[in-house]
Each structure stands twice: as C-alpha cells, then as structure tokens.
C-alpha cells in the first residue's frame, strides 16, 4: 500500500515530556527505539515518522486498519511502555486515531488521489 | 469543540526542507509564522501544533470539517505560500487529510471517547 492512497489509518501521538530525554541511552530513548522496531514488525503496520523538538514530540504511525492499531495497543511490551510513559515520562499526551481521507505528495511528485477536486495542480 | 472528541478533521503535513531554515527572519520562517496566524483566523479552525527537528517537520492542524480545510487551501495568501514552498523550500512533503475516529488524552486526564472498548484504563 502506497501512503499517497487513502483509506488506511494513522495514529497521531503528540506528547510533552516532563524533562528533556536527550541521553540516547536513557530508559525513555531505549524504549522509544524498541517500540518503533516492534511496531514495524506488527501485522498491518505501514510506516512511522517521528519528530521531537525539545519537550514536544509528534509521532505519526500508519496502519492498514483499526484492528491492526488495536492489536498493537494490546501488545504486552507496548502496554508496559504505555504505562511507564504515563507514570514517568510524559507531562501530557494526546493520541488521535484517524482515517486518511485524502493524501498528496509534493513538491516534485504532487499527486492527488483520484476523484479529488481540491487539487489545483501545477500544469 | 474539545479535541478529545472525535468526528473533526486533521491535516498532517510532514515535510523535509531543502536546507535548515534556522534564521527566524528567513522568508520561510516568516511565512510559516504568518500561515499559522492566518490559519487560526479561518472559520472552522480548531488548533495547530508543529514540531521541527533539523530538516524534518510535522504540523498537525485540526478543523471542524472538510469544507473548512478546502477553504483554507484556497485562501490566496496560503496558495501563494504553497507555491513558494513547492518551488523553493521543500525537498519533499506529504499531506494527509484525515477524519478523527477516536482520541485520548493522558497521562493524568486519560479519557476515551464513549463507546471505545480498547481502552484498558488505570483503575
């Protein structure tokens, strides 16, 4: 599945850390890496991207369907990490599960999904 | 509308800049600030959050409906900024328009939308 398609699902995880976890060997950093690695092994996983700026972070992971997201959420190692995050690492977080309705890529490969009428194109 | 609700829409804008635009007075930085300010004035706008780490950035904006997103996309000043971005600033970008199906907040205010059965709670 190409993620310029629509109809798949994304999980947007926006977080604020309690303190900057800059040490790449911190338990937080090690857990974050392990979760990215483990997520990528789950059935229905498509892709993940993650950006952090100081205490603020946004991670967007893409999944084939809601069932895949639910299964990943129930994974014992993930559950343990979620609980650890709630208790120790995050000041706040906001998790949104969303269905992708339309997707575009740019600037060179600016393609809309078929049927979209908002796209003005470049000629 | 509280963004722990569902049924609203998000635009996920993931981008890679051609070069680090660290100067806060660069045309890119000024345009990015202006677009955030202008977006917030549009009917149907709910919220925006943006994180950048080196060349990689993720911006998530929330909107009441698809019509609000389409109107903002058609705004002349926004159109000009999109074109400028395509031509000059972005190596690549990926824009996804999504419908929020479920939303959670944590860790202190860990609430699920009604009807969700994946939430295991904390006690």
gemmi code that builds the backbone of each chain (N, CA, C; Angstrom):
import gemmi

chains = {
    "A": [
        ("UNK", (0.841, -1.209, 0.000), (0.000, 0.000, 0.000), (0.871, 1.252, 0.000)),
        ("UNK", (0.615, 2.107, -0.939), (1.348, 3.366, -1.014), (0.605, 4.395, -0.160)),
        ("UNK", (1.331, 5.126, 0.670), (0.668, 6.070, 1.568), (0.261, 7.367, 0.866)),
        ("UNK", (0.319, 7.432, -0.471), (-0.416, 8.505, -1.134), (-1.848, 8.037, -1.407)),
        ("UNK", (-2.135, 6.768, -1.129), (-3.512, 6.285, -1.172), (-4.277, 6.843, 0.034)),
        ("UNK", (-5.580, 6.608, 0.037), (-6.360, 6.915, 1.229), (-6.990, 5.620, 1.725)),
        ("UNK", (-7.732, 5.713, 2.818), (-8.451, 4.554, 3.325), (-7.692, 3.762, 4.374)),
        ("UNK", (-6.437, 4.136, 4.642), (-5.720, 3.491, 5.746), (-5.857, 4.381, 6.987)),
        ("UNK", (-5.222, 4.001, 8.058), (-5.394, 4.725, 9.322), (-4.070, 5.253, 9.855)),
        ("UNK", (-4.148, 6.377, 10.541), (-2.944, 6.909, 11.188), (-3.207, 7.093, 12.681)),
        ("UNK", (-2.165, 6.912, 13.446), (-2.198, 7.257, 14.865), (-1.276, 8.454, 15.043)),
        ("UNK", (-1.837, 9.555, 15.502), (-1.036, 10.754, 15.783), (-0.810, 10.804, 17.287)),
        ("UNK", (0.442, 10.706, 17.683), (0.780, 10.746, 19.107), (1.570, 12.033, 19.359)),
        ("UNK", (0.906, 13.015, 19.985), (1.548, 14.294, 20.325), (1.872, 14.252, 21.803)),
        ("UNK", (3.109, 14.545, 22.156), (3.472, 14.410, 23.566), (4.332, 15.557, 24.067)),
        ("UNK", (4.254, 15.774, 25.360), (5.139, 16.694, 26.063), (5.849, 15.902, 27.154)),
        ("UNK", (7.166, 15.840, 27.067), (7.946, 15.140, 28.085), (8.032, 15.977, 29.361)),
        ("UNK", (8.225, 15.320, 30.489), (8.424, 16.054, 31.750), (9.794, 16.715, 31.773)),
        ("UNK", (10.783, 16.026, 31.209), (12.119, 16.620, 31.119), (12.755, 16.131, 29.827)),
        ("UNK", (13.645, 16.932, 29.293), (14.308, 16.580, 28.034), (15.076, 15.282, 28.221)),
        ("UNK", (14.790, 14.300, 27.360), (15.420, 12.976, 27.469), (16.464, 12.902, 26.364)),
        ("UNK", (17.507, 13.703, 26.521), (18.461, 13.824, 25.419), (19.454, 12.675, 25.384)),
        ("UNK", (19.606, 12.001, 26.516), (20.547, 10.889, 26.568), (19.999, 9.721, 25.749)),
        ("UNK", (20.748, 9.365, 24.717), (20.272, 8.287, 23.834), (20.259, 6.934, 24.518)),
        ("UNK", (20.873, 6.888, 25.702), (20.889, 5.626, 26.423), (19.901, 5.644, 27.602)),
        ("UNK", (19.080, 6.681, 27.696), (18.079, 6.734, 28.765), (17.050, 5.628, 28.553)),
        ("UNK", (16.366, 5.272, 29.623), (15.336, 4.234, 29.503), (14.270, 4.685, 28.507)),
        ("UNK", (13.950, 5.981, 28.536), (12.963, 6.519, 27.593), (13.417, 6.317, 26.145)),
        ("UNK", (14.648, 6.719, 25.860), (15.153, 6.635, 24.484), (15.226, 5.191, 24.022)),
        ("UNK", (15.681, 4.321, 24.913), (15.772, 2.903, 24.556), (14.385, 2.313, 24.307)),
        ("UNK", (13.430, 2.707, 25.131), (12.060, 2.210, 24.956), (11.459, 2.735, 23.661)),
        ("UNK", (11.695, 4.015, 23.367), (11.159, 4.601, 22.132), (11.697, 3.866, 20.905)),
        ("UNK", (13.005, 3.589, 20.923), (13.596, 2.850, 19.796), (13.014, 1.440, 19.695)),
        ("UNK", (12.884, 0.787, 20.846), (12.350, -0.580, 20.867), (10.906, -0.595, 20.348)),
        ("UNK", (10.102, 0.399, 20.729), (8.706, 0.448, 20.298), (8.608, 0.663, 18.777)),
        ("UNK", (9.477, 1.513, 18.240), (9.479, 1.753, 16.784), (9.815, 0.457, 16.041)),
        ("UNK", (10.810, -0.255, 16.584), (11.257, -1.521, 15.991), (10.157, -2.582, 16.071)),
        ("UNK", (9.514, -2.654, 17.229), (8.476, -3.659, 17.475), (7.217, -3.345, 16.661)),
        ("UNK", (6.846, -2.067, 16.602), (5.663, -1.658, 15.824), (5.823, -2.094, 14.367)),
        ("UNK", (7.032, -1.899, 13.848), (7.296, -2.209, 12.436), (7.152, -3.701, 12.137)),
        ("UNK", (7.185, -4.519, 13.180), (7.046, -5.979, 12.992), (5.597, -6.441, 13.073)),
        ("UNK", (4.687, -5.539, 13.429), (3.288, -5.948, 13.638), (2.552, -6.090, 12.310)),
        ("UNK", (1.616, -7.044, 12.247), (0.795, -7.173, 11.039), (-0.026, -5.894, 10.840)),
        ("UNK", (-0.084, -5.414, 9.604), (-0.881, -4.220, 9.326), (-0.126, -2.916, 9.484)),
        ("UNK", (1.126, -2.982, 9.967), (1.950, -1.772, 10.070), (2.364, -1.309, 8.678)),
        ("UNK", (2.295, 0.015, 8.434), (2.707, 0.557, 7.138), (3.957, 1.420, 7.232)),
        ("UNK", (3.969, 2.366, 8.168), (5.119, 3.272, 8.271), (5.030, 4.058, 9.572)),
        ("UNK", (6.138, 4.699, 9.929), (6.133, 5.580, 11.099), (7.107, 6.721, 10.862)),
        ("UNK", (6.766, 7.902, 11.342), (7.707, 9.027, 11.341), (7.551, 9.771, 12.655)),
        ("UNK", (8.656, 10.292, 13.146), (8.664, 10.873, 14.473), (9.592, 12.080, 14.493)),
        ("UNK", (9.116, 13.169, 15.084), (9.912, 14.394, 15.184), (9.819, 14.904, 16.610)),
        ("UNK", (10.973, 15.277, 17.175), (10.969, 15.848, 18.522), (11.721, 17.161, 18.528)),
        ("UNK", (11.165, 18.151, 19.218), (11.784, 19.475, 19.342), (11.678, 19.851, 20.812)),
        ("UNK", (12.791, 19.713, 21.530), (12.749, 19.961, 22.967), (11.816, 18.970, 23.628)),
        ("UNK", (10.867, 19.467, 24.389), (9.956, 18.577, 25.109), (8.802, 18.082, 24.247)),
        ("UNK", (8.582, 18.760, 23.116), (7.427, 18.436, 22.276), (7.774, 17.386, 21.229)),
        ("UNK", (6.898, 16.436, 21.041), (7.114, 15.429, 20.015), (5.827, 15.083, 19.300)),
        ("UNK", (5.945, 14.754, 18.023), (4.811, 14.219, 17.269), (5.286, 12.965, 16.541)),
        ("UNK", (4.566, 11.867, 16.750), (4.832, 10.628, 16.028), (3.578, 10.266, 15.244)),
        ("UNK", (3.761, 9.981, 13.967), (2.643, 9.571, 13.120), (2.931, 8.161, 12.625)),
        ("UNK", (2.096, 7.205, 13.023), (2.267, 5.843, 12.500), (1.063, 5.483, 11.639)),
        ("UNK", (1.316, 4.719, 10.589), (0.272, 4.373, 9.617), (0.004, 2.875, 9.657)),
        ("UNK", (-1.272, 2.540, 9.576), (-1.722, 1.156, 9.742), (-2.793, 0.833, 8.710)),
        ("UNK", (-2.880, -0.450, 8.359), (-3.852, -0.875, 7.359), (-5.294, -0.706, 7.809)),
        ("UNK", (-5.554, -0.981, 9.085), (-6.930, -0.904, 9.569), (-6.952, -0.697, 11.087)),
        ("UNK", (-8.144, -0.474, 11.626), (-8.294, -0.223, 13.056), (-7.923, -1.455, 13.884)),
        ("UNK", (-8.158, -2.629, 13.320), (-7.834, -3.864, 14.045), (-6.334, -3.964, 14.310)),
        ("UNK", (-5.533, -3.551, 13.317), (-4.073, -3.594, 13.485), (-3.640, -2.644, 14.606)),
        ("UNK", (-4.278, -1.473, 14.669), (-3.965, -0.494, 15.722), (-4.346, -1.058, 17.094)),
        ("UNK", (-5.514, -1.685, 17.164), (-5.989, -2.261, 18.434), (-5.061, -3.391, 18.896)),
        ("UNK", (-4.633, -4.223, 17.950), (-3.718, -5.321, 18.309), (-2.399, -4.783, 18.848)),
        ("UNK", (-1.865, -3.782, 18.182), (-0.595, -3.182, 18.620), (-0.756, -2.550, 20.002)),
        ("UNK", (-1.876, -1.936, 20.222), (-2.144, -1.329, 21.525), (-2.168, -2.374, 22.641)),
        ("UNK", (-2.615, -3.583, 22.291), (-2.727, -4.649, 23.296), (-1.425, -5.441, 23.480)),
        ("UNK", (-0.450, -5.207, 22.629), (0.815, -5.947, 22.732), (1.409, -5.750, 24.135)),
        ("UNK", (1.744, -6.849, 24.832), (2.192, -6.734, 26.230), (3.373, -5.773, 26.430)),
        ("UNK", (4.350, -5.835, 25.538), (5.520, -4.958, 25.689), (5.124, -3.495, 25.451)),
        ("UNK", (4.194, -3.268, 24.526), (3.698, -1.920, 24.264), (2.881, -1.420, 25.458)),
        ("UNK", (2.032, -2.289, 25.987), (1.231, -1.933, 27.166), (2.135, -1.497, 28.329)),
        ("UNK", (3.212, -2.238, 28.532), (4.141, -1.902, 29.615), (4.786, -0.534, 29.362)),
        ("UNK", (5.124, -0.271, 28.088), (5.747, 1.020, 27.735), (4.746, 2.169, 27.928)),
        ("UNK", (3.490, 1.940, 27.530), (2.447, 2.965, 27.706), (2.327, 3.317, 29.196)),
        ("UNK", (2.295, 2.291, 30.030), (2.141, 2.512, 31.472), (3.347, 3.257, 32.047)),
        ("UNK", (4.544, 2.878, 31.592), (5.778, 3.534, 32.021), (5.745, 5.018, 31.602)),
        ("UNK", (5.276, 5.263, 30.389), (5.189, 6.631, 29.884), (4.226, 7.474, 30.698)),
        ("UNK", (3.076, 6.899, 31.013), (2.079, 7.612, 31.825), (2.640, 7.967, 33.193)),
        ("UNK", (3.359, 7.014, 33.767), (3.826, 7.190, 35.145), (5.054, 8.094, 35.233)),
        ("UNK", (5.928, 8.006, 34.228), (7.256, 8.609, 34.413), (7.684, 9.648, 33.390)),
        ("UNK", (7.323, 9.462, 32.120), (7.979, 10.275, 31.091), (7.163, 11.456, 30.607)),
        ("UNK", (5.842, 11.268, 30.501), (5.047, 12.292, 29.828), (4.352, 13.249, 30.790)),
        ("UNK", (4.533, 14.506, 30.520), (3.762, 15.533, 31.195), (2.316, 15.472, 30.690)),
        ("UNK", (2.209, 15.246, 29.399), (0.897, 15.223, 28.753), (1.037, 14.515, 27.407)),
        ("UNK", (-0.022, 13.895, 26.958), (-0.027, 13.451, 25.571), (-1.442, 13.414, 25.023)),
        ("UNK", (-1.499, 13.354, 23.729), (-2.770, 13.391, 23.025), (-2.627, 12.384, 21.890)),
        ("UNK", (-3.511, 11.413, 21.880), (-3.440, 10.359, 20.880), (-4.712, 10.406, 20.037)),
        ("UNK", (-4.528, 10.500, 18.739), (-5.687, 10.531, 17.843), (-5.578, 9.393, 16.840)),
        ("UNK", (-6.653, 8.653, 16.691), (-6.723, 7.590, 15.685), (-7.610, 8.104, 14.558)),
        ("UNK", (-7.052, 8.134, 13.358), (-7.720, 8.835, 12.249), (-7.741, 7.975, 10.992)),
        ("UNK", (-8.765, 8.192, 10.194), (-8.862, 7.556, 8.885), (-8.384, 8.553, 7.823)),
        ("UNK", (-7.480, 8.123, 6.962), (-6.956, 9.007, 5.918), (-7.978, 9.107, 4.785)),
        ("UNK", (-8.438, 10.330, 4.554), (-9.451, 10.571, 3.517), (-8.803, 10.943, 2.181)),
        ("UNK", (-7.753, 11.743, 2.257), (-7.048, 12.181, 1.055), (-5.573, 12.304, 1.395)),
        ("UNK", (-4.731, 12.099, 0.389), (-3.300, 12.262, 0.616), (-2.642, 12.828, -0.635)),
        ("UNK", (-1.668, 13.687, -0.409), (-0.928, 14.316, -1.502), (0.546, 14.220, -1.197)),
        ("UNK", (1.328, 14.196, -2.267), (2.778, 14.313, -2.110), (3.277, 15.494, -2.912)),
        ("UNK", (4.317, 16.128, -2.442), (4.904, 17.216, -3.183), (6.374, 17.291, -2.875)),
        ("UNK", (7.112, 18.231, -3.411), (6.637, 19.129, -4.451), (6.806, 18.545, -5.850)),
        ("UNK", (7.764, 17.629, -6.009), (8.042, 17.139, -7.362), (6.978, 16.141, -7.796)),
        ("UNK", (6.574, 15.327, -6.828), (5.638, 14.254, -7.150), (4.269, 14.599, -6.598)),
        ("UNK", (3.746, 15.739, -6.999), (2.499, 16.259, -6.451), (1.307, 15.527, -7.052)),
        ("UNK", (0.849, 14.516, -6.345), (-0.229, 13.686, -6.881), (-1.389, 13.650, -5.906)),
        ("UNK", (-2.559, 13.768, -6.431), (-3.766, 13.658, -5.612), (-4.373, 12.285, -5.824)),
        ("UNK", (-5.176, 11.868, -4.855), (-5.905, 10.616, -5.058), (-7.000, 10.864, -6.090)),
        ("UNK", (-7.355, 9.869, -6.869), (-8.368, 10.049, -7.902), (-9.683, 10.561, -7.298)),
        ("UNK", (-10.335, 11.443, -8.043), (-11.639, 11.926, -7.592), (-11.574, 13.190, -6.768)),
        ("UNK", (-10.356, 13.572, -6.348), (-10.245, 14.802, -5.562), (-10.408, 16.013, -6.468)),
        ("UNK", (-11.151, 17.005, -5.983), (-11.400, 18.191, -6.806), (-10.780, 19.448, -6.208)),
        ("UNK", (-10.105, 19.314, -5.052), (-9.500, 20.488, -4.421), (-8.135, 20.817, -5.022)),
        ("UNK", (-7.535, 19.799, -5.606), (-6.172, 19.928, -6.113), (-6.137, 20.879, -7.307)),
        ("UNK", (-5.315, 21.900, -7.240), (-5.283, 22.828, -8.372), (-4.179, 22.499, -9.382)),
        ("UNK", (-3.232, 21.641, -8.971), (-2.190, 21.204, -9.891), (-1.199, 22.307, -10.230)),
        ("UNK", (-0.196, 21.934, -10.971), (0.836, 22.911, -11.344), (0.984, 23.014, -12.847)),
        ("UNK", (0.206, 22.270, -13.581), (0.253, 22.399, -15.028), (0.816, 21.192, -15.680)),
    ],
    "B": [
        ("UNK", (-15.507, 23.003, 20.526), (-15.229, 21.567, 20.369), (-13.912, 21.198, 21.047)),
        ("UNK", (-13.973, 20.203, 21.886), (-12.788, 19.724, 22.565), (-12.124, 18.664, 21.688)),
        ("UNK", (-10.811, 18.756, 21.525), (-10.154, 17.805, 20.626), (-9.938, 16.437, 21.264)),
        ("UNK", (-10.529, 16.155, 22.422), (-10.615, 14.745, 22.826), (-11.880, 14.127, 22.237)),
        ("UNK", (-12.712, 14.934, 21.603), (-13.836, 14.410, 20.843), (-13.318, 13.760, 19.562)),
        ("UNK", (-14.223, 13.109, 18.852), (-13.873, 12.625, 17.520), (-14.819, 13.288, 16.517)),
        ("UNK", (-14.630, 12.971, 15.233), (-15.538, 13.489, 14.220), (-15.063, 14.774, 13.574)),
        ("UNK", (-13.964, 15.341, 14.045), (-13.401, 16.504, 13.359), (-12.281, 15.999, 12.426)),
        ("UNK", (-11.617, 16.907, 11.778), (-10.621, 16.520, 10.786), (-9.242, 17.083, 11.124)),
        ("UNK", (-8.221, 16.352, 10.728), (-6.856, 16.840, 10.900), (-6.140, 16.834, 9.552)),
        ("UNK", (-5.261, 17.798, 9.410), (-4.339, 17.816, 8.284), (-2.951, 17.543, 8.852)),
        ("UNK", (-2.341, 16.459, 8.393), (-0.972, 16.135, 8.808), (-0.044, 16.541, 7.673)),
        ("UNK", (0.817, 17.502, 7.959), (1.770, 17.983, 6.957), (3.175, 17.574, 7.405)),
        ("UNK", (3.724, 16.561, 6.746), (5.086, 16.093, 7.048), (5.997, 16.621, 5.962)),
        ("UNK", (7.078, 17.269, 6.356), (7.918, 17.889, 5.339), (9.401, 17.683, 5.587)),
        ("UNK", (10.147, 17.732, 4.497), (11.605, 17.760, 4.546), (12.066, 19.018, 3.829)),
        ("UNK", (12.761, 19.885, 4.555), (13.270, 21.110, 3.951), (14.503, 20.814, 3.101)),
        ("UNK", (14.765, 21.663, 2.117), (15.982, 21.511, 1.302), (17.219, 21.889, 2.109)),
        ("UNK", (17.062, 22.920, 2.958), (18.165, 23.308, 3.834), (17.573, 23.815, 5.142)),
        ("UNK", (18.338, 23.669, 6.210), (17.860, 24.088, 7.527), (17.572, 25.587, 7.496)),
        ("UNK", (16.343, 25.942, 7.872), (15.922, 27.349, 7.832), (15.916, 27.857, 9.275)),
        ("UNK", (17.123, 27.959, 9.821), (17.218, 28.260, 11.247), (17.039, 29.739, 11.550)),
        ("UNK", (17.273, 30.577, 10.551), (17.127, 32.014, 10.746), (15.647, 32.369, 10.912)),
        ("UNK", (15.320, 32.891, 12.078), (13.918, 33.208, 12.360), (13.387, 34.344, 11.501)),
        ("UNK", (14.316, 35.013, 10.824), (13.887, 36.111, 9.965), (13.912, 35.715, 8.481)),
        ("UNK", (14.149, 34.433, 8.199), (14.139, 33.986, 6.800), (12.732, 34.101, 6.235)),
        ("UNK", (12.642, 34.145, 4.921), (11.324, 34.220, 4.298), (10.486, 33.009, 4.684)),
        ("UNK", (11.148, 31.849, 4.748), (10.439, 30.634, 5.149), (9.847, 30.769, 6.550)),
        ("UNK", (10.673, 31.199, 7.498), (10.219, 31.304, 8.893), (9.102, 32.330, 9.030)),
        ("UNK", (9.254, 33.465, 8.327), (8.218, 34.495, 8.390), (6.921, 33.983, 7.781)),
        ("UNK", (7.046, 33.261, 6.687), (5.845, 32.721, 6.033), (5.174, 31.667, 6.923)),
        ("UNK", (5.983, 30.821, 7.551), (5.420, 29.784, 8.426), (4.645, 30.418, 9.583)),
        ("UNK", (5.215, 31.473, 10.168), (4.530, 32.166, 11.268), (3.240, 32.813, 10.774)),
        ("UNK", (3.322, 33.447, 9.612), (2.152, 34.116, 9.046), (1.038, 33.107, 8.736)),
        ("UNK", (1.410, 31.949, 8.209), (0.405, 30.931, 7.870), (-0.271, 30.398, 9.136)),
        ("UNK", (0.496, 30.209, 10.212), (-0.095, 29.738, 11.473), (-1.101, 30.762, 12.005)),
        ("UNK", (-0.698, 32.018, 11.902), (-1.549, 33.129, 12.371), (-2.828, 33.231, 11.522)),
        ("UNK", (-2.645, 33.125, 10.217), (-3.763, 33.267, 9.288), (-4.714, 32.063, 9.392)),
        ("UNK", (-4.144, 30.869, 9.512), (-4.972, 29.652, 9.642), (-5.899, 29.777, 10.850)),
        ("UNK", (-5.326, 30.289, 11.949), (-6.092, 30.403, 13.197), (-7.268, 31.358, 13.075)),
        ("UNK", (-7.244, 32.194, 12.053), (-8.345, 33.154, 11.844), (-9.444, 32.590, 10.951)),
        ("UNK", (-9.215, 31.419, 10.365), (-10.186, 30.877, 9.404), (-11.389, 30.246, 10.118)),
        ("UNK", (-12.562, 30.359, 9.504), (-13.729, 29.666, 10.065), (-13.491, 28.157, 10.066)),
        ("UNK", (-13.851, 27.514, 11.170), (-13.704, 26.062, 11.254), (-12.356, 25.603, 11.781)),
        ("UNK", (-11.415, 26.551, 11.990), (-10.111, 26.192, 12.567), (-10.278, 25.810, 14.039)),
        ("UNK", (-9.608, 24.744, 14.475), (-9.683, 24.330, 15.873), (-8.354, 24.502, 16.612)),
        ("UNK", (-7.268, 24.010, 16.020), (-5.968, 24.079, 16.697), (-4.860, 23.705, 15.723)),
        ("UNK", (-3.627, 24.019, 16.120), (-2.475, 23.591, 15.322), (-1.306, 23.315, 16.242)),
        ("UNK", (-0.509, 22.324, 15.903), (0.746, 22.077, 16.612), (1.800, 21.691, 15.583)),
        ("UNK", (3.025, 22.103, 15.855), (4.068, 21.954, 14.865), (5.396, 21.650, 15.554)),
        ("UNK", (6.117, 20.672, 15.039), (7.404, 20.297, 15.613), (8.406, 20.151, 14.474)),
        ("UNK", (9.594, 20.703, 14.670), (10.632, 20.554, 13.653), (11.916, 20.069, 14.298)),
        ("UNK", (12.575, 19.120, 13.634), (13.843, 18.570, 14.120), (14.771, 18.509, 12.916)),
        ("UNK", (15.679, 19.471, 12.838), (16.546, 19.543, 11.667), (15.710, 19.822, 10.434)),
        ("UNK", (15.870, 19.003, 9.413), (15.131, 19.230, 8.166), (13.711, 18.676, 8.206)),
        ("UNK", (13.441, 17.815, 9.187), (12.143, 17.139, 9.239), (11.139, 17.919, 10.076)),
        ("UNK", (9.918, 18.042, 9.594), (8.879, 18.714, 10.356), (7.554, 17.993, 10.237)),
        ("UNK", (6.763, 18.065, 11.297), (5.384, 17.573, 11.247), (4.493, 18.659, 11.835)),
        ("UNK", (3.481, 19.079, 11.064), (2.479, 20.014, 11.554), (1.127, 19.317, 11.507)),
        ("UNK", (0.398, 19.386, 12.601), (-0.936, 18.805, 12.665), (-1.926, 19.940, 12.937)),
        ("UNK", (-2.816, 20.208, 11.990), (-3.848, 21.217, 12.237), (-5.212, 20.535, 12.274)),
        ("UNK", (-6.082, 21.062, 13.131), (-7.399, 20.460, 13.346), (-8.493, 21.408, 12.864)),
        ("UNK", (-9.491, 20.843, 12.218), (-10.552, 21.607, 11.571), (-11.900, 20.953, 11.816)),
        ("UNK", (-12.937, 21.784, 11.804), (-14.272, 21.264, 12.076), (-14.778, 20.307, 10.982)),
        ("UNK", (-14.471, 20.620, 9.744), (-14.978, 19.788, 8.646), (-14.088, 19.926, 7.407)),
        ("UNK", (-14.367, 19.116, 6.404), (-13.566, 19.127, 5.180), (-13.715, 20.445, 4.420)),
        ("UNK", (-14.893, 21.060, 4.535), (-15.120, 22.335, 3.845), (-14.173, 23.413, 4.373)),
        ("UNK", (-13.943, 23.425, 5.677), (-13.031, 24.415, 6.271), (-11.608, 24.210, 5.747)),
        ("UNK", (-11.214, 22.945, 5.607), (-9.875, 22.634, 5.085), (-9.759, 23.076, 3.626)),
        ("UNK", (-10.801, 22.817, 2.841), (-10.801, 23.201, 1.422), (-10.753, 24.726, 1.275)),
        ("UNK", (-11.507, 25.441, 2.113), (-11.494, 26.917, 2.056), (-10.102, 27.452, 2.372)),
        ("UNK", (-9.498, 26.912, 3.420), (-8.151, 27.365, 3.812), (-7.134, 27.065, 2.704)),
        ("UNK", (-7.287, 25.934, 2.086), (-6.394, 25.585, 0.979), (-6.515, 26.577, -0.178)),
        ("UNK", (-7.702, 27.111, -0.379), (-7.959, 28.035, -1.488), (-7.628, 29.490, -1.144)),
        ("UNK", (-7.319, 29.776, 0.110), (-7.011, 31.161, 0.513), (-5.841, 31.679, -0.327)),
        ("UNK", (-5.989, 32.848, -0.951), (-4.945, 33.325, -1.876), (-3.547, 33.412, -1.245)),
        ("UNK", (-3.461, 33.898, -0.010), (-2.152, 34.017, 0.632), (-1.566, 32.627, 0.930)),
        ("UNK", (-2.446, 31.698, 1.274), (-1.996, 30.325, 1.519), (-1.554, 29.666, 0.210)),
        ("UNK", (-2.322, 29.878, -0.845), (-1.960, 29.351, -2.171), (-0.573, 29.832, -2.590)),
        ("UNK", (-0.315, 31.115, -2.358), (0.989, 31.680, -2.717), (2.098, 31.024, -1.902)),
        ("UNK", (1.821, 30.773, -0.606), (2.822, 30.138, 0.258), (3.062, 28.693, -0.168)),
        ("UNK", (1.998, 27.974, -0.530), (2.127, 26.588, -1.008), (3.031, 26.550, -2.239)),
        ("UNK", (2.792, 27.461, -3.159), (3.573, 27.509, -4.397), (5.039, 27.830, -4.111)),
        ("UNK", (5.254, 28.782, -3.201), (6.617, 29.167, -2.798), (7.330, 27.962, -2.163)),
        ("UNK", (6.597, 27.243, -1.328), (7.152, 26.057, -0.670), (7.550, 24.986, -1.663)),
        ("UNK", (6.669, 24.750, -2.638), (6.951, 23.750, -3.671), (8.194, 24.115, -4.459)),
        ("UNK", (8.309, 25.397, -4.789), (9.394, 25.850, -5.664), (10.727, 25.975, -4.938)),
        ("UNK", (10.665, 26.395, -3.662), (11.911, 26.828, -3.022), (12.302, 26.122, -1.735)),
        ("UNK", (11.334, 25.774, -0.894), (11.699, 25.366, 0.466), (11.743, 23.872, 0.704)),
        ("UNK", (10.800, 23.146, 0.081), (10.654, 21.739, 0.460), (11.343, 20.789, -0.509)),
        ("UNK", (12.120, 19.901, 0.068), (12.675, 18.789, -0.689), (11.537, 17.816, -1.002)),
        ("UNK", (10.669, 17.664, -0.028), (9.572, 16.706, -0.156), (8.526, 17.043, 0.900)),
        ("UNK", (7.293, 16.731, 0.617), (6.293, 16.773, 1.682), (5.180, 15.789, 1.412)),
        ("UNK", (4.457, 15.535, 2.461), (3.376, 14.559, 2.411), (2.239, 15.161, 3.227)),
        ("UNK", (1.107, 15.317, 2.592), (-0.036, 15.943, 3.256), (-1.171, 14.927, 3.318)),
        ("UNK", (-1.661, 14.714, 4.523), (-2.770, 13.766, 4.689), (-3.942, 14.473, 5.354)),
        ("UNK", (-5.113, 14.307, 4.773), (-6.338, 14.845, 5.365), (-7.101, 13.669, 5.964)),
        ("UNK", (-7.366, 13.757, 7.262), (-7.876, 12.590, 7.981), (-9.070, 12.945, 8.861)),
        ("UNK", (-9.928, 11.978, 9.048), (-11.049, 12.117, 9.968), (-10.678, 11.462, 11.292)),
        ("UNK", (-10.863, 12.193, 12.391), (-10.517, 11.651, 13.705), (-11.615, 10.694, 14.157)),
        ("UNK", (-11.216, 9.437, 14.372), (-12.183, 8.408, 14.768), (-12.248, 8.271, 16.291)),
        ("UNK", (-11.086, 8.368, 16.930), (-11.009, 8.245, 18.387), (-9.896, 9.155, 18.875)),
        ("UNK", (-10.060, 9.652, 20.096), (-8.997, 10.482, 20.670), (-8.898, 10.222, 22.162)),
        ("UNK", (-7.664, 10.254, 22.646), (-7.399, 10.043, 24.066), (-6.445, 11.119, 24.544)),
        ("UNK", (-6.551, 11.415, 25.823), (-5.564, 12.284, 26.450), (-4.941, 11.560, 27.618)),
        ("UNK", (-3.684, 11.855, 27.885), (-3.028, 11.247, 29.035), (-1.953, 12.177, 29.521)),
        ("UNK", (-1.231, 11.848, 30.545), (-1.468, 10.685, 31.385), (-2.471, 10.947, 32.505)),
        ("UNK", (-2.589, 12.202, 32.927), (-3.419, 12.484, 34.097), (-4.889, 12.432, 33.718)),
        ("UNK", (-5.173, 12.950, 32.527), (-6.564, 13.050, 32.105), (-6.833, 12.024, 31.022)),
        ("UNK", (-6.595, 10.775, 31.354), (-6.697, 9.714, 30.363), (-8.155, 9.355, 30.126)),
        ("UNK", (-8.721, 9.933, 29.082), (-10.138, 9.723, 28.815), (-10.337, 9.203, 27.409)),
        ("UNK", (-11.199, 8.257, 27.271), (-11.544, 7.731, 25.956), (-12.891, 8.296, 25.538)),
        ("UNK", (-13.105, 8.314, 24.244), (-14.424, 8.721, 23.771), (-15.419, 7.616, 24.115)),
        ("UNK", (-16.670, 7.964, 24.345), (-17.667, 6.953, 24.709), (-17.762, 5.861, 23.645)),
        ("UNK", (-17.928, 4.641, 24.103), (-18.132, 3.539, 23.162), (-16.856, 2.808, 22.812)),
        ("UNK", (-15.717, 3.385, 23.182), (-14.465, 2.717, 22.860), (-14.244, 1.537, 23.797)),
        ("UNK", (-13.795, 0.411, 23.239), (-13.605, -0.786, 24.061), (-12.142, -1.188, 24.162)),
        ("UNK", (-11.247, -0.436, 23.498), (-9.824, -0.790, 23.540), (-9.155, -0.247, 24.802)),
        ("UNK", (-9.761, 0.770, 25.359), (-9.178, 1.455, 26.498), (-9.174, 0.551, 27.723)),
        ("UNK", (-8.011, 0.343, 28.296), (-7.982, -0.569, 29.455), (-8.055, 0.174, 30.788)),
        ("UNK", (-7.866, 1.484, 30.759), (-7.999, 2.273, 31.982), (-6.857, 2.051, 32.950)),
        ("UNK", (-6.869, 2.737, 34.044), (-5.786, 2.631, 35.020), (-6.298, 2.290, 36.400)),
        ("UNK", (-7.557, 2.066, 36.557), (-8.010, 1.765, 37.918), (-9.265, 2.490, 38.204)),
    ],
}
model = gemmi.Model(1)
for chain_id, residues in chains.items():
    chain = gemmi.Chain(chain_id)
    for i, (resn, *xyz) in enumerate(residues, 1):
        res = gemmi.Residue()
        res.name, res.seqid = resn, gemmi.SeqId(i, " ")
        for name, pos in zip(("N", "CA", "C"), xyz):
            atom = gemmi.Atom()
            atom.name, atom.element = name, gemmi.Element(name[0])
            atom.pos, atom.b_iso = gemmi.Position(*pos), 0.0
            res.add_atom(atom)
        chain.add_residue(res)
    model.add_chain(chain)
structure = gemmi.Structure()
structure.add_model(model)
structure.setup_entities()
